[in-house]
């Protein structure tokens, strides 16, 4: 099973993008999403943007990640 982390694209370069992951900024590969644009949301896995997702899904997912990080979830699975 893979767990994708939602992030917002804030800058594009040749083969990578700078993304905001819940307040942290990192560079990730965009090999799998060459059509990605600034302000798109993507799911990350192992340092790569795997797919573009819509903003509503990204926000819901980020909210769930914050609950997990804050210990507000009973279980992960």
N, C-alpha and C positions, 0 to 999 in steps of 0.2 A: 504494500500500500504506500502511496505517495501522499504527502500532505503539502498542498500548495499554499504559499503565503501571498496574500494580496498586496500589491504596491502600485504606486502612481508614478508614471514616467514623467520626469521633470527636465531631462536633457537627453539629446541623442547625439551619438558620435558614430563613427563608421560601423563597428561591429558590436557596439555596446550601448547601454543606456544607463543614465544615473536615475535611480528610483528612490522614492520615499517609502520606507517600510515602517509604518507606525512611528514616524518621527526620526528614524535613522536613515541616513542616505548612504547608498552603496551603488557600485557599478555592477551590472549584470550583463550577461550575453543575450543577444537578440537573434541568434541564428534561427530559432524556430518561429519567430514573429517578425519577419523583415518589414511588414506593412505597419508596424506599430508607430504611433504618433505621440507627440508631447501631450500630456494630460490623459492619455489612455491609462486604464488599469490593467495590470497583468498578474497572473499567478506565477510565483517563483518556485523553483525547485532546484537545489544543488547549483545555485549561482546562475541559473538560466531562466529567462522569461519563457514560460511554456505555452501560454495562451493569453489572448486578450479577453477580458471580462467586462461586463457592464458595470457602471458606477454603483447602482443599487446593490448588486450582489457583492461588490467589493466592500461597501460600507457595512453590510450585514455581517460579512465574514470577519472584517476587522473588529467589529463589536464582540463577536464570539471569541476571537483570539484574545482580546483584552480581558474578557471574563476568565478565560483559562489562565492567563498570566497572573491575574489578581486573585486566583483561587476561588472564584465564584461558581465554578462548575463542579458537580459531584464527581463525575468521571469523564475521561476523554472519549471512551468508546463504549 
